[in-house]
Amino acid sequence: MLSNLVMTIIGPDRPGLVQLVATTLVDHGGNWLESRMGHLGGQFAGIIRAEVANERAEELIAALQGLEPQGLRVLVHHEAASDSVGSAVSATLELVGNDRPGILRAVSGVLATHGVNVEELASERVSAPMGGGTLFQATIRVSVSDAAVLDLVRADFEKIASDLMVDLQLHAGS
């Protein structure tokens, strides 16, 4: 039987951090399944999903947490692997507008109200191409149990888009 480990990692950015985690995983029987990582504000941060045999899970968790003296903090969530696959409908939300506080709060509020699950969120601030200023851009991959809910979400986004001064587009099936 296998265990899933979902871990967050963070540490001052430097060469070799990914190799450090990958070596620790392999040395303790783990298998790297998927990840999202990046350089943010001088730190290297990421989230990784790995699997390991149940009997080696605690050994691997201890080894990962033992990386802190080498400058890498690792938090691990451990649970038995599951084969269940839901029948959720996927969609992608693309957002762009002048940067200001509260954009994600408003958008995530609409999603939460309708029971929409955020599966992946990527955002950044960029310089506006003309006229200066700063734009906020986000791509949010979501899932929902019923496709009809996406119509309600789209309608609520139309209501808040002008208040937020952003362009919001929801693409079903992405």
C-alpha distance (Angstrom), angle and dihedral (degrees) to the residues before:
residue distance angle dihedral
M1 . . .
L2 3.79 . .
S3 3.78 132.4 .
N4 3.79 126.4 -146.3
L5 3.77 117.3 -133.9
V6 3.78 118.7 -166.1
M7 3.76 111.1 -172.3
T8 3.75 137.7 -179.9
I9 3.77 117.9 -149.7
I10 3.77 130.7 -167.3
G11 3.76 135.5 168.9
P12 3.78 142.9 133.7
D13 3.80 106.2 -62.0
R14 3.80 115.4 -102.7
P15 3.79 137.4 139.0
G16 3.80 116.1 -79.3
L17 3.81 102.4 32.9
V18 3.81 95.0 116.3
Q19 3.80 90.2 46.6
L20 3.81 90.1 50.6
V21 3.82 92.0 55.2
A22 3.82 93.9 40.9
T23 3.81 92.1 51.2
T24 3.81 92.2 47.6
L25 3.80 90.5 50.9
V26 3.81 94.5 50.1
D27 3.82 94.5 41.5
H28 3.81 89.2 57.3
G29 3.81 99.0 42.4
G30 3.78 98.7 -95.2
N31 3.79 128.4 141.9
W32 3.84 120.2 -148.4
L33 3.84 107.6 -133.0
E34 3.80 107.5 171.3
S35 3.78 141.4 -19.8
R36 3.78 148.8 177.4
M37 3.79 117.0 -151.5
G38 3.75 139.5 164.1
H39 3.77 150.4 153.4
L40 3.81 111.0 -94.4
G41 3.79 124.0 173.5
G42 3.80 95.2 -24.2
Q43 3.78 92.4 -47.4
F44 3.78 130.0 103.8
A45 3.79 107.8 -133.8
G46 3.74 132.6 176.1
I47 3.73 151.0 149.0
I48 3.79 122.2 -132.5
R49 3.79 134.0 -174.1
A50 3.79 116.6 -154.5
E51 3.78 136.9 164.2
V52 3.78 130.1 -139.7
A53 3.79 136.8 172.0
N54 3.82 109.6 -86.7
E55 3.80 92.4 -119.0
R56 3.84 91.0 57.6
A57 3.81 98.9 41.3
E58 3.81 97.9 95.5
E59 3.82 91.1 45.6
L60 3.82 90.7 52.5
I61 3.80 93.3 45.5
A62 3.82 90.8 52.2
A63 3.82 90.9 48.8
L64 3.81 92.2 50.0
Q65 3.79 92.6 48.1
G66 3.81 87.4 48.2
L67 3.81 89.6 67.2
E68 3.81 91.9 80.4
P69 3.84 94.8 92.8
Q70 3.82 86.0 57.9
G71 3.82 90.1 57.1
L72 3.78 100.2 -97.1
R73 3.79 121.7 113.2
V74 3.81 113.5 -157.9
L75 3.81 125.2 -170.6
V76 3.80 114.9 -169.3
H77 3.79 132.1 -159.1
H78 3.82 111.2 -163.9
E79 3.80 128.6 -163.9
A80 3.79 139.6 146.7
A81 3.79 113.4 -86.8
S82 3.79 117.0 -101.4
D83 3.77 130.2 -154.4
S84 3.80 95.5 -161.0
V85 3.78 115.3 126.6
G86 3.78 118.8 -168.1
S87 3.78 126.3 -142.9
A88 3.79 94.8 -127.6
V89 3.79 124.4 154.3
S90 3.81 113.6 -123.4
A91 3.78 127.6 -144.5
T92 3.79 138.3 168.4
L93 3.79 125.4 -135.8
E94 3.80 118.5 -156.9
L95 3.78 118.0 -165.5
V96 3.81 131.8 -178.3
G97 3.78 130.7 166.2
N98 3.78 146.4 121.0
D99 3.78 108.4 -52.0
R100 3.78 117.0 -106.1
P101 3.81 136.3 141.3
G102 3.80 117.7 -82.9
I103 3.80 103.1 33.2
L104 3.79 96.1 116.2
R105 3.79 91.7 40.0
A106 3.80 90.7 58.1
V107 3.81 94.8 43.2
S108 3.80 94.6 45.4
G109 3.82 88.8 47.2
V110 3.81 90.4 59.9
L111 3.80 90.9 47.3
A112 3.81 93.0 48.9
T113 3.81 92.6 46.8
H114 3.80 89.8 58.7
G115 3.81 96.1 41.3
V116 3.81 93.3 -111.5
N117 3.80 113.8 160.1
V118 3.81 118.6 -137.2
E119 3.80 107.0 -138.4
E120 3.79 99.3 172.7
L121 3.78 133.7 5.7
A122 3.80 126.5 -174.3
S123 3.79 120.8 177.0
E124 3.78 139.5 167.3
R125 3.77 143.9 169.5
V126 3.79 116.1 -124.0
S127 3.79 136.8 175.7
A128 3.78 113.2 -94.7
P129 3.82 110.2 -109.9
M130 3.82 94.3 -131.5
G131 3.75 131.4 24.3
G132 3.80 96.8 15.8
G133 3.74 124.7 -105.6
T134 3.78 129.9 109.2
L135 3.78 128.4 -78.3
F136 3.79 126.7 -152.9
Q137 3.80 114.7 -144.1
A138 3.78 128.2 -176.1
T139 3.76 137.5 173.4
I140 3.79 114.4 -162.2
R141 3.79 123.4 -172.6
V142 3.80 110.9 -157.2
S143 3.77 140.3 175.9
V144 3.77 131.7 -152.3
S145 3.79 132.4 -177.8
D146 3.82 95.3 -130.3
A147 3.82 125.4 40.8
A148 3.83 90.5 -147.9
V149 3.81 88.7 68.9
L150 3.81 89.3 66.0
D151 3.82 89.8 66.4
L152 3.82 89.8 55.1
V153 3.80 91.0 47.5
R154 3.81 91.2 49.1
A155 3.83 90.6 51.2
D156 3.81 92.1 50.3
F157 3.81 90.9 47.6
E158 3.82 89.3 54.2
K159 3.82 88.5 54.4
I160 3.83 94.9 52.3
A161 3.83 100.5 34.8
S162 3.81 95.2 82.2
D163 3.81 92.6 45.3
L164 3.80 90.4 51.4
M165 3.82 91.9 40.7
V166 3.80 91.0 -132.2
D167 3.77 136.5 125.3
L168 3.82 109.9 -121.6
Q169 3.79 121.8 -171.4
L170 3.79 124.8 -179.6
H171 3.80 117.3 -161.6
A172 3.82 116.3 -169.4
G173 3.77 120.9 -144.3
S174 3.80 95.9 23.2
